[in-house]
Amino acid sequence: MSLEAARTSLQPVLERGRLFCLTGAGVSAESGIPTFRGSEGFWMVGSRNYVPEELATWAFFQDHPVDSWDWYRHRFSACRDVTPNPGHLAFVQAEQKLGTRFFLVTQNVDDLHRRAGNSEAQTAEVHGSIRWMRCMNAAPEAFGGCPDELAEIPWDFLLSTSGTDVFEDARMRCGRCGAWMRPHVLWFDEYYQSSRHYRLEDALDRLEDADLLLIAGCSGTLFLANHLVEQVSGRIPMIIIDPERHEFVEKVLRADGVFVQGPGSVALPELLAF
């Protein structure tokens, strides 16, 4: 499908409707951030080579907290010097124009949407953010444990200090119970309900009122993207932007969605131009 066909679907929504957006790793990859499952995802612990599905788990953190944080230090070092690309900035412009008629859900944890200028109120980082950490014993109020509160990760401290002693520093311990602080990210063996800050229920409520679902840079390998498509199929228009035509694109097309083939950093500014 052409960009023009997508704009025909989108224009009435930009004028008076509610726009719901979903972004995945492809949007961040265009800023130079390695994809989660690329070669940067592998990590050696002792003599064993771990894959992301093993590293990004609560179980791994419990057994290897220092190695877990080392991996996130490594990943952050690959993210800290990159900047939001024109695709990110197009979402900022859309929010500035639409206000509360705009809502963005991102599966990315790199903080680039917030750094670009999208607001906390209109942006749900449903897999967390590499900017934040919380007590490893933190839980929603109904489950007890430490309060589910976020603290900024002291990245300058972590990246400038070597050795395992850094993880005994008070900055990396909970001020209430003394337990380790953990990255505020949704791990493979966790559920969205493990922290109120993932805002999945808020996102689903917003989806009910949406007039169009715009997807960019999603491969469809994760639960959420597929669930959102299934929720709106046959009810509201959908647009998906991706450099390649893959199975998730086909799923959107089978639901009468529109496919714009190309990088989001090019297509999004053109599509969301006012």
ABEGO torsion letter per residue (X at the ends): XBAAAAAAAAAAAAAABBBBBBBBAAAAAAAGBBBAABAAABBBBEABBBBAAAABBAAAAAABAAAAAAAAAAAAAAAAABBBBAAAAAAAAAAAAAEAABBBBBABAAGAAAAAGBBAAABBBAAEBAABBBBAABBBAAAEEBBBBBBBBBAAAAAABBEAAAAABAAABBAAAGBBBBBBBBBAABBAAABAAAGAAAAAAAAAABABBBBBGBAGABAAAAAAAAAABGABBBBBBBABBBAAAAAAAAAGBBBBBEBAAAAAAAAABX
